[in-house]
Amino acid sequence: MSDLTAQLSRAEIEEFWDSWLDVNRRAEQSGDWRVMAEWYAEDATYGWMYSHDEHFMAVGRDQIRDWAIGIEMDGFDGWHYDYVCTMIDEQKSMVLGFWKQRSGIVNDETGDEYEILGIGGSWFGVERQTAGADAGQVKIAWQRDWFDMPSTTHTFMEILKADKATPRLLERMSVFGHDVPGHYHLKDLPSTVWPPPVEAGAYVTQAAAPEATA
């Protein structure tokens, strides 16, 4: 539970963000991203888009631990998601983190890591919790990611062609489609594609254009 009126200071958000960067690096080193689950609120939502009608959504800390940073991240040992730019808006209690998605697998022809090109990032809403065991703590209330799916597919194919994929990565690549936990058709999503407060119109900065007339 959170209180939207309990505005966080910039210093509080920056302190939380530093701890988030730290746990991300520890997760990358261990190959197990589940350790990051405690940074999320009990009722947090976390989603991203694979295609126009295949979306991922985890609702609640347990699903985030088991699905978003569990099943979805298994097999990405050695991969790292280096945040190259961050923007913090303390008025909205939001953070934008832009990251590069690198594999830790070296291309023998170029000597560079295989990397998923295009701009990737995460959009966070952070809130101070006011009830339960997390009362008083800053947690992620929602997170929405974006990345270049065609580029992701291309990089995976290049790794496969070079016979560089580990058995765990091969296993992860075989996990896809609507039958995987957390994968939904658009009409079945348990939370909104846009973060809930944004979808609800809490931060509108430009009114919608008038509807076209025939």
Beta strands, then each sheet from edge to edge (+ up, - down):
strand 1: 40-51
strand 2: 54-59
strand 3: 80-89
strand 4: 94-106
strand 5: 113-128
strand 6: 138-146
strand 7: 183-184
sheet 1: 3+ 4- 5+ 6- 1- 2+ 7-
end
